[in-house]
Amino acid sequence: MTRTLLTLALLLTTAHAQTGFGPLDPTPPTTPIPQILAHMAQQESAFAAARDHYIFRQDVTFETLAPDTNQPDGAYHQLSDISFDDAGRRQDHILFAPVNTLQRVTLTEADLDDVAHRLPFILTTPELPEYTLTYLGRQRVDQLDTYVFDCAPRQLLKDHRYFQGRIWLDQQDHQIVLIHGQAVPQDTRPGHENLSPPFTTYYQQIDGKFWFPIYTRADGTLHFPAHSDTLSQTVHVRTTVRYTDYKRFHATVTLHFGTEVPTTPQP
């Protein structure tokens, strides 16, 4: 049976509970926390490997909102089919991309890289030592019993981006089912600003085994510092990413005089 989170809260904050979120119970789990985290990393590593054998559709929208009307005054939209080659390299096949009308912000390579790697956060065994995870408690989220952890990078290395925030693990599978946080570091150097709002990503169990990201929403106000020739600027931005149509693919094999020759992967 496929399990899922029923409630897609638009924004999740620690200031107040949202519909679908039960109280946070600080009672420690019966299984030692290091053992839970080690198993989580193993599960996430298996998921990362399995994900390379799926194709899916990704619908990304970046918007800036006018301060007087709170309505979009600029947008970037791209609809793509995502697949992976034999080496696990991501391949984006663009299906629809209207003219980019963003004027008050500029999308950077780091922004697009966040969409590919930070918003659908996966914490594998090799990456686990890069983070500090602090147990907060148990929490019921819709129909799921979860363990809640704060997650922060141990150190910020140059030219690396990390996730910082909160993660929810399914108590049964020890897999990530929900995250809320931000990509870090936020670069505020004059002339090199690279800011991004906090985001929430929801996951759903696909094919009865692994939890795949299905929806991300980011919403916040970016504060750009003043330069010598410009005034400081605040821009309200909103991002939505939808991940749909997950399909497992495989390579068919044709025999040529005893040699196996793989053909184009088929869904």
C-alpha positions, 0 to 999 in steps of 0.5 A: 500500500502506498502511504502519503502525507494528506495535508500540503500546508503552504508554509510550515513555521515553528511559531504555530502548529498547522493543520495535520501536525500533532504536538511534538513529543520529546520522548526519546525513541526506543531505538538508539538515535545513532542507529536510527540515523545510520539506518536512515542514511542507508535507506536514503542511499538506496533511494538515491540509487533507485531514483536514478532508474526513474523518470519524472516530470518537474514543473518549476515556477519562480515568481516575484510579487508586487509590494502593493498588490501581492500579485506576480509581476515577473515569472520564470516557468519551466516544465521538464522531463527528468531522467538519468544516464547510465552514469547517474547524470541528470538529464533535463528535457525541456517541454515548455519554457515561456519567456522569462519575465523576472526583472527585480531578481536574476536566477543564478546557477546556484538557484537552479542547482538548489532545485535539482539537489537541495529542495528534494533533499536526500541525506545519504551515508557519505553525506551524513558526516557533513551534518549535525542532527539533533533529535527533537521528538516524535510528531504525528503528521497526518497519518504518519508517525515521525521522528523530528530532527534539526539538521545543520551543516557542521561547517560551510565549505567554499563553493558548497551549498547545504540544507539547514532546517528540520527533517521528519523521518517516518518511524517505520521506514526511517526515510525522510517524508518532510523537510522545512528549511533553507539552502545555505550559505546565503551570500550577501557580498555586494555584487555577489548576492545569492539569496533564497527563501525558506522552503518546504518539501513533501514526499510520497511513497512511490511503488510501495518502497521509497519516499519521493519528493512530490511538491516544494513551496518556497515563500519569503522576502529577500533583503538585498543590501545597498551598494554604493550606487543603489538603495537596499531592496526587498523582494517578495519571491515565491517558488513552487516545484511539482514532481509528477509522473514517476515511472521506473525505466529499464534498458532493453537488451538485444543479443548480437552474436553473444554480445549484450547491446543495451538499447534506449531505456524504455519506461 
